[in-house]
Amino acid sequence: MPFDIIIGRNEEDRKKFGDKGLVYLGKQYIQIGQNVSLANNVYMDIAKTHQVLIVGKKGSGKSYSSSVIAEEISNLPEEIKKNISVLFFDTMGIFWTMKFPNKRQETFLEKWGMKAESIPIDLYVPEGYYNYYKENKIPADFKFSIKTSELNASDWCEVFEIKITENLGVALESILLEIKDKKEEYSIQDILNEIRENKRFNQEIKNALENRFISSDKWGLFSEKGTKIKDIVGPGKVSVLDTSIYTNISGNLRIKALVISLISRKILEQRILARKLEEIEEIEYQSEFFREEKEKEEPMVWLIIDEIQEFMGKDEKTAATDTLSRVIREGRQPGISLIAITQQPGELIKDVLTQADIILAHRLTAKKDIEALNLIMQSYLYTDLSTQINNLPKYRGAGILLDDNSERIYQIQVHPKKSWHGGEAPSSVKEKKQSLIIE
């Protein structure tokens, strides 16, 4: 008799929430003799916060699986969905396709009892490139920009690859302090004017700073007002923040890391404050019998970051490293979950590996990556990880699922996406309309 597997939820929460606050991941693989078949449904808890790590080599189903989780959150009942917001930091430009139904796998979806459908995502692109997207008929819903005054001297030094203790860094910090004394909100042009009017530093330093800020102004990323975080992570929203336009720009990873850092930092600050207010409201609600419970004004947030080794690699620190480490260590209490996606778990800093309470491992072959996962999975494995992975069926979306809550490991198949998947490698041969997952 099949039974439902629920990961990320303890016995107390099972009794409290029942079957509410769950997303459907797929089915468990079971082996009977020489045959492997799909059996029990696998669900994941989203009522509480989690640190999720999805790993696997290229094409194994990493971004596919993360999209499935976002789809399922989007389809939750309204009374639950309104308390959650999902934000993709899309550095590769692959998640915008969720706006379209998965027509190429309709037959396969039917076998899972599903239908192809689009997902109502809000797609944000850098303000300076919004018209470019529209002119080239590339989907874009909203502009986003970062408030210039929210960057401190350390942020700019990270972007410009200069040390805050060297002459250029000292001058930068001094100029920012001077402009902050004059106005709370300012633009890149205001910074340039301040540099040009400055009498303390020599012309060589001023020219070096001026050139850097002129270049950063061309990114189309900064503005005096900036985009409000509450617009991006509103109740029930699935938002995609597309920074893939910077891929061919010099220093593109620094720009992407800066966006991730500043947005994540702001979300963390707002959720810490919101959680305190929620606690006060809950105390008052429990104390007064006839008091009605208020709805959450600030939803719990799920951050999804692909290729996270680019921003949290163990060998090189980026503008996003410290902020994301804070999110991982401190974010769960105020209501921030993180889905970290990588094809190189062996290159990650320890926080990403050790703090994950749910791990989905698709196909891996590199020894360093398997060894990294073995360190955190070894107490739950009855055979080594490489054997477990090699025993998986050769389908995209097949993986080993670790639930730290129950200290169990499952072999699962993530169900097919309802929306179009944008992570496919291009082909010179046009394929027939059929399933891309072998049955």
N, C-alpha and C positions, 0 to 999 in steps of 0.2 A: 504494500500500500504506500504510494508516494506521499511524502510530507514536505512542507515548505521549509527551506533553509533560510534563516534570517541572520545576516552578519551585522556586526557593529551594535548589537542590542543585547543588554543583559536581561536576566530573568525578571528583575524588578520592573524594568521598562516594558518588557513584553506584557506583563500584567497591567501596567498603567496605560499603555497606548494601544494594545491589541494589534490589529492589522493596519492602524493608521500611521502615517509618516514613513511609509516604505516605498522604495522604487524597485521595479522589476529589472533585474540584471540579465537573467537567462536561465539556463538549466545546468544541473550537475551531470557530469559524465559518470556512469557506473560501468564496471566491467563484469560480465557474466561469461565465464570461460574465456574463449578467445574473442568474444564480441564486446564492443564498446557501444553503449547507447545512452541517449539523453533521458533523464528521469525527473528528479525533483526540481521544482522551481526554486530559484535563488533570488532573494530580496536583500536590499541594503537599507539600513536605517538612515533616515535624514532628519529625524526628529531632534537628535542631538548633533553636536559638532564632531567632526572626524578629520584626521589627517590621512589622506589616501595617496598611495604611491602606485602609479601604473608604469610598468616597465616592459621592454620588449624591443627586438630589433626592428628595423624599418619594414613596414608592411605587415607586421604581425597583429595590428589592431589596437594600438595605444590610443591615438586620437579618436578612433572609432568608438572605443569603449567609453571614453570621457564624454563624447557626444550623446551616447545612449543615456548616461546618467542625467545629463542636462535635459534631454527630451522627456525623460520620465518625470523629472521635477516639474517641467512645464505642463505636464498632463495631470498633475495632482489635483484633488478637489480644491476649490477656491479657498475654503476656510483654512487649509494648510498652506497652499501655494502663496497666499498673501503674506505669510510670515517669512518667506525665503526669497532671496535674490541670487542669481547666478551671474558671474562675470568671467568671461573668457579674455585672457590677455593673448590675443592672436598675433604672434610674431611671424607666423608663416603664411598668413592669408588663406586659411583653409576652412574656417568655420562659418563663413558667410553663406555657404551653400545650404545650410540648415533652413534657409528661407524657402527651399524648394523640396517637393516630395520625392522620395526615392523610387522613381518610376523604373529604374533599371533592375530592381530586385523585387518587383511586385509579386512574382510567382513564389519566391522564397518567403516573403513576408506572409503570404496567405497560408503557407504551411505552418507558420508559427501563430496563426490566428490573428494576424495584424494587417493593417492597411498602410500604404504609403501616404504620408501627410507632411505638410510643411510645418515648421515650428515658428511661432511668433517671436522672433528675436529682434532686438534693436541693435542696429549696426552703427558704431561710431568710428569715424575716421578723423585724422588730424585736420584741424580747421583750415590750414593753408592748402590742403589737397582736396578739399571737399568738391570744389568746382571741377577739378581734374577728373575725379571719380564720376561725376554727373555727365560731363562732356563725353567721356569714354563709355558711358552706359554701364559702369561698374556699380553694383548695388551699394548704396550708402544712405543711411537714414538721418543721421545727425552728425554735426561737427563736435569735436571735443578739443579743448585746449587746457593747458596748465597755467594757473595763475603765477605770473612771474615772481611776485613778492613772496610766494611760498617756498622758493628755493633759497637755501642759505649758502654761505660761502663754501661749505664742504661739498654741497651738491654740485655747484658749478666746477669746483676743482676736480671732482670725479669725472664730470663730463669732458672737461678740457684736458684731463690727464696731467694736472700740475699738482704739486704739493702745497698745502696751505701754509707751510713754514718757509717756502722759498719766496723770493722777492715778488714774483708775479702773484702768488697766492696771498701774500700780505697786502699787496695793493688792491687786489680784488675784494678782500674782506673789508678793508678800510672804505673803499668806494661804496660798497653795499650799505655799510653802517651810516655813511653820510646821507645816502638817498633815503634810507628808512627814517632818518630824523626829519626829513622834509615831507614825506607822504607815505601813507600806509599801503596804497596800491600804486604800482608803476609798471611800465612796459619795458621791453628791451631798448626801445628808443630813448627812454628816460635814462637808462643805465649808460648808453652811449654818450648822451649829452653830459652826464656827470663825469665820465672819463675824460672827455674833451676839455671840460672846464677845470679839471683838477690841476692844482699848482704844486702839489707835494711830490709827485712822482715824475721821473724823467720821461722824455718823449718815447724812448725805446720801449719802456714798460707799458706806457699808454697805448702805443701802436699795437703791441702784442695782444693786450686785452681787447682793444677795439676790433681787431681782426677776428678774434674768437667770437665775440658777441654778434658781429655782423653775420658770421657763418651760422650761428645758432638761430638768428632771426629768420633765416631762409628755410628752416625746418618746418615752419608753419605750425609750431607746437605751442608757443607761448602767447599769452594775452594778458591784458591788465586785469580783467575780471575772472577769466577761467571758467571751466564747466563745473557746476555744482555736483558733488558726489551723489547727493540724493537723487539727482536726475538719472545717473547711470545705474545705481543699485536701488531702484525703487521696489516696493512690494510686488512680488509675483513676476518680476521681470527677468528675462534672460538677455543679457547684453554681451555684445562682442566688441572689444576695443581693438581695432585693426591697426597694427603698427608695421605691417609688412612692407609698406611703401618706402620705408627707410633701408630696406635690405641692401640696396646698391649705393647707399651713401657712405662715405668714409666715416668710420666710427659708429656704424649702425647699431652694434650691440650695446654701446654706451648709451645711445639715445633710448633704445628699447628698455634697458635696465633702469634708466631714470624714470620713464613713464611708469613702469611696474612699481618702483620704489615709492614715488610720490603718491600715486593713487592708493596703493596698499597701506601706506602710512596714514593717509587721511581716513580710510575706512576703519583702520584699527583704532584711531583716536575717537572717531564718532561712535563706534560700537562699544568702546570702554565706557564712555559717558552714557550711552543709551542703556547699557546693562545695569548701571547703577540706578537709573530712573526706573527700569523694569523691576528691579529688586524692591525698591521703595513701594511701587505700585502693588507688587505681590504681597508685601507685608501688610499694607493697608487693606487689601482685598480679603486676606485671611482673617484680619482683625474685625472687619465689619461685615456681618452676615448678609445684609441686604445690598451691599455695594456691588455694582456691576463691574466686571473685569474689562479694562480698556484694551483696544486692539494695539498691536505693535506698530509704532510709527516708523521705527528703524528696523528693517527686516534682518534676520540672520543672513550672512553672506557666504556663498561658496565661490572661492577663487579657483580658476582652472588655468594652469600655466604649462604649455607644451615646451619641450626642449629645455627643461629647467636646469640642466647641467651648464647651460650657457650663463646662467645668472647665480647659481649656487655651486659652482665647481670648487673642488678642494684645493686647486692649485692657483686660482686667480680670483681675487675679490672684485666685485662689481658694485655699482651704486645700489643694486637691489639686494645684495647679500645680507646686510645687517637687518634691513626691514623685513625681509622674508623669514629670517631666523627668528625675529620677534613674533611674527605671525604664527610660526610653527610652535614656538614655546609658550606664547602667551595668548594666542588668538582663540583657543577653544573656549575659555571661560566667558569672554564677552560675546561669543557667537560667530566666530569666523572659522570656516572649514577650508582646507586647501586640497586640491587634487593636483599633485605634481606628476608630470609625465616626462619620461626620459628613455632614450635608447642606450644610455651609458650610466647605469647606477653605480658602477665602480669609480666614476669621476665625481660623485657628489660629496658634499661635506656631510659629516656624520649626522647632523640634526635631521636632515631629510629622511635618512634611513631609520634612525633609532626612534624617532617620534611618530612614525607612521603606525596607525592601529589597524589599517586595512591595506593590504598589498595585493595587487593583481599583476602577476608575472606572465606575460605572453612569451613567445619563443625568444630565447637568448642563446648565443653561441660563444661569445667572448669569455675567456677564462676569468678575467678580472671582474666582469659584471656578475658572473655566477657566484664567484667567491664573496663578493660584497653582499649579495642576497643571502647566501648560506650563513653568514655571520648572524643575521637576525632571524632566520627561519629554522636554524639547525635544531632548536629545542622542540620543534613541532614536526620535524620530518622523520619518517621511518626509513627512508632511503635518501640519497643525496639529491639535491635540487636538479642537477643536470639529467638524472634518470627520470625524475618526475616530469620534467619538461619534454624530454624525448619520447615519453610515453603518450603525450597528448596527440590527438588527431591533428593532421596538418591543415587545419582550417584557420582562417583569420578570425580572431576573437576567442580562440581556445586559449585557456590560461589556468595557472595555479592561483587560487585565491586564499590568502591568509587572513583569518579573522583573529586578531589578538585578543578580542574580548572573550571568545569561547576557547581560544588556543587550539583552533582546528584549521586544517587545510583541506580545500576542496578543489577538484578538477572541474572546471566549468566551461560552458560555451556561452559567450555574451550574445544576446539575441540581436537580430539584424536591425539596422537603423531604419526608422520610419522616414527620416529626411535624407536628402542627398548628401553623400559623403564627399568632401572636397580634398581628401588626403590621398587620392589615387595617383600613382605615378603615370605620366603620359605614355601613350602608345602610338606607334606609327601605323598600326593596323586598327581599323575601326571594328569593334567587336559587335556581335549580335546582341540583341536585347535579351539578357539572361542573368541568372544569378552569378555574382562574383565570388560567392562562398561555395565551395564544393560540398555537395550533400553526401 
